Amino acid sequence: MEMVVRVRVPASSANLGPGYDVFSVALENPHLEVYAEAVEGEGVKIVNIGEYAGEVTDDPERHAGARAAHKLLSDRMPSKGVLIRVNVSIPPRKGLGLSGAEAAGAVYAVNHLYKLGLTANELIQYAAYAEPGGHLDNVTASLLGGFTISMRDSLLGGMAFKTLRPPDDLGLTVIIPDVHKTSTEDARKAVPDQVSRQQLVEAVARSSLATASLALSDVDLLFRCVLYDPYVELARADAGVYGHGVDRHALLTEKLELYKRYHVVETISGAGPSRLLWYKLSENSGGAGTRPVDRAVEMIGENLASAGYKISRIYHTRPSAMGCQLY
């Protein structure tokens, strides 16, 4: 048995327009580094290090990685203990799947540390145990990489998931505004319990076509499909989740201007407030600062400033074809 395991875990962006709690994508950056060490005795201890260590909990009863690892050990090896050290390089409470990455990295590391031989399905189930409502999207992307589609099966039980290779021509930029969000759980409360028939049909149509476009690497159709979410993004915008003054009218106006002017698509990353910009690499081959996506970033910065916010960080990244990896 190895005494220490090190894992690189990608951040993720979930929902991706109309795919609420279903679609997600792993990102090349930012990412976590998770170290798991076998220790005497039982239980899980968490130590946070790195850039955002002071902004996340080290309470094992509230830390997503600790909760997922504790559930795994309790079920499979109740007499064993583990020390998990997390280099926290994913900004917390910004819609980039930090808790999902913590949980994914913890179960992946413990699985290798104690050579449990868990399947992908089992890893996802244990990681999702620590997420609000047990949702699968972020943990699936961080564990498996690529674009992921996941489903809880209420009829037959269990779950189903599929990963799709990211299109080669797709670039992504993450814009993180200095908008305070209390928690993902609070943002979920803004989601409406009921939607109209028209909204449901459009969400299903857009999600279905988005899946087909990913399978066929049709980036133009993908952009058209994920550009608009008929209800979740709009409801959260009106509830102030993405910042006061950023209501549905402001959000839709910004989306349409970015798409028409620069062929750049804007979606809210996870529960927000970060924005995810989608663009073709082939259309953005110029020098930094001169590309259409750079002008799109400038526009968003100006709109945020008019609402009293500013951009705190930008990641120019790509979809990651890889999920958790030992290194």
Secondary structure, 3 states (H helix, E strand, C coil): CCCEEEEEEEEEEECCCCCCCCEEEEEEEEEEEEEEEEECCCEEEEEEECCCHHHCCCCCCCCHHHHHHHHHHHHHCCCCEEEEEEECCCCCCCCCCHHHHHHHHHHHHHHHHCCCCCCHHHHHHHHHCCCHHHCCHHHHHHHHCCEEEEEECCCCCCEEEEEECCCCCEEEEEEEECCCCCCHHHHHCCCCCCCCHHHHHHHHHHHHHHHHHHHCCCHHHHHHHHCCCCCHHHHHHHCCCCCCCCCHHHHHHHHHHHHHHHCCEEEECCCCCCEEEEEEHHHCCCCCCCCHHHHHHHHHHHHHHHCCCCEEEEEEECECCCCCEEC
